[in-house]
Amino acid sequence: MWFFSSLPVADSRAICRYLCTQFPEDGNRGIYGTGSLERASIEQWLQAEAQSFDAPSSELVFHLAFAPQLNMLPDEARIAENERKLQQMIGVYDEILAKNQYLAGDEFTLADLSHLPASHYIAGSQRGRKLFTSKRHVARWYDAISSRPSWQQVVKMQHEHPGTFE
């Protein structure tokens, strides 16, 4: 939880929105849109991530990335159910990404960034990686966003300081 002017903000999406709005010139230029139409498109994809991508991806992150580390047996029924849900959403993404480089257009935005944490853990398993490689445009998009130097720095920091960012 972060406190901004004594107001608590706990949701990571809200924190990102605040930082992008409050500090638009500090490395965030354009990431939250430069006009109202672009901002509306970004918001649409942030909502899609929060409402349709997050729940199944969070389940898969637990079962594919963390459960094995905790010596827990995977719940195959839950994995299959959440793979199905996520695959449906990935199909929608693929249609959009056939027309755009990124979700909200041809520039990397907060809409793309919001997908990286869960996607990183899912793609870290062979089974999960197939979800992203099964659709050509999603595969291109995931490779583009996950290979960004800023994201690679986050991954490096996670390896150097395990447990700090989880």
C-alpha positions in Angstrom: 0.0 0.0 0.0 1.2 3.5 -0.9 0.2 6.7 0.7 -0.1 9.8 -1.5 -0.9 12.9 0.5 -2.0 10.7 3.4 -4.5 8.8 1.1 -3.9 5.1 0.9 -3.8 3.5 -2.6 -3.5 -0.3 -2.6 -4.4 -1.4 -6.1 -1.4 -1.6 -8.4 -3.4 -0.4 -11.4 -4.5 2.7 -9.4 -0.9 3.3 -8.3 0.2 3.1 -12.0 -2.5 5.5 -13.1 -1.6 8.0 -10.4 2.1 7.9 -11.2 1.5 8.3 -14.9 -0.8 11.2 -14.3 1.2 12.9 -11.6 4.6 12.5 -13.3 3.9 12.4 -17.0 7.4 13.8 -17.9 9.4 11.4 -15.6 9.8 8.4 -17.9 6.0 8.0 -18.3 5.4 10.2 -21.4 2.7 8.7 -23.5 2.4 5.5 -21.5 -1.1 6.6 -20.3 -2.1 8.3 -23.5 -1.6 11.8 -24.8 -5.2 12.5 -25.7 -8.7 11.6 -24.5 -9.3 9.0 -27.2 -6.0 7.3 -26.6 -6.6 7.4 -22.8 -10.1 5.8 -23.3 -8.6 3.0 -25.4 -5.9 2.4 -22.7 -8.6 2.4 -20.0 -10.7 -0.1 -22.0 -7.7 -2.5 -22.0 -6.9 -1.9 -18.4 -10.5 -2.9 -17.6 -10.2 -6.0 -19.8 -7.0 -7.0 -17.9 -8.6 -6.4 -14.5 -11.9 -8.1 -15.3 -11.1 -10.9 -17.8 -7.3 -11.6 -17.7 -6.4 -11.2 -14.1 -8.5 -13.9 -12.4 -7.5 -16.8 -14.7 -3.9 -15.6 -15.0 -3.5 -15.3 -11.2 -4.8 -18.8 -10.8 -2.3 -20.0 -13.4 0.5 -18.1 -11.8 -0.1 -19.9 -8.6 -0.6 -23.4 -10.0 2.2 -23.2 -12.7 4.8 -21.0 -11.0 4.4 -21.1 -7.2 2.7 -24.4 -6.4 5.7 -26.5 -7.7 8.1 -24.4 -5.5 5.9 -25.1 -2.5 5.9 -28.9 -3.3 2.1 -28.8 -3.9 0.5 -31.0 -6.4 -1.1 -29.1 -9.2 -4.9 -28.9 -9.4 -5.3 -30.1 -13.0 -9.0 -29.2 -13.1 -8.4 -25.6 -12.0 -5.4 -25.3 -14.4 -7.5 -26.6 -17.3 -10.5 -24.3 -16.4 -8.3 -21.2 -16.2 -6.3 -22.1 -19.3 -9.6 -22.2 -21.2 -10.7 -18.9 -19.8 -7.4 -17.3 -20.6 -7.2 -18.8 -24.0 -10.6 -17.2 -24.8 -9.2 -13.8 -23.8 -6.0 -14.4 -25.7 -8.1 -15.1 -28.8 -9.7 -11.6 -28.5 -6.2 -10.1 -28.0 -4.9 -11.8 -31.1 -7.7 -10.3 -33.2 -6.8 -6.8 -32.0 -3.0 -7.4 -32.2 -3.5 -8.4 -35.9 -4.3 -4.7 -36.5 -2.2 -3.0 -33.9 1.4 -3.4 -32.6 0.1 -3.1 -29.0 -3.3 -3.4 -27.3 -4.3 0.3 -27.4 -2.6 1.1 -30.7 0.9 1.2 -32.1 2.7 2.5 -29.0 3.5 0.6 -25.8 1.1 1.8 -23.0 0.0 1.1 -19.5 -2.5 -1.4 -21.0 0.4 -3.6 -22.2 2.5 -3.0 -19.0 -0.4 -4.2 -16.8 -0.2 -7.7 -18.4 3.5 -8.2 -17.8 3.7 -9.4 -14.2 1.2 -12.4 -14.5 2.3 -13.1 -18.1 5.9 -13.3 -17.1 5.2 -16.1 -14.5 2.8 -18.0 -16.8 5.3 -17.9 -19.7 8.0 -19.1 -17.4 6.5 -22.6 -17.5 6.4 -24.6 -20.7 2.7 -25.3 -20.4 1.9 -21.6 -19.8 4.2 -20.4 -22.5 2.0 -22.3 -25.0 -0.9 -20.0 -24.2 1.1 -17.1 -25.6 2.8 -18.8 -28.5 -0.4 -20.5 -29.7 -1.6 -17.2 -31.3 0.8 -15.5 -33.7 0.0 -11.9 -32.9 -0.1 -12.5 -29.2 3.3 -14.2 -29.4 4.8 -11.2 -31.2 3.2 -8.8 -28.7 4.4 -10.8 -25.7 7.9 -11.0 -27.1 7.9 -7.3 -27.7 6.7 -6.2 -24.3 8.7 -8.8 -22.3 12.0 -7.9 -24.0 11.7 -4.2 -23.2 14.9 -3.1 -21.3 12.8 -1.7 -18.4 11.0 -5.1 -18.0 14.3 -6.9 -18.3 15.6 -4.8 -15.5 12.7 -5.8 -13.3 13.3 -9.5 -14.0 17.0 -9.0 -13.2 16.1 -7.4 -9.9 13.8 -10.2 -9.1 16.6 -12.7 -9.6 19.1 -10.6 -7.6 16.6 -10.1 -4.7 14.2 -13.1 -4.6 11.1 -12.6 -2.6 11.3 -8.8 -2.6 8.9 -8.3 -5.5 6.4 -11.1 -4.9 
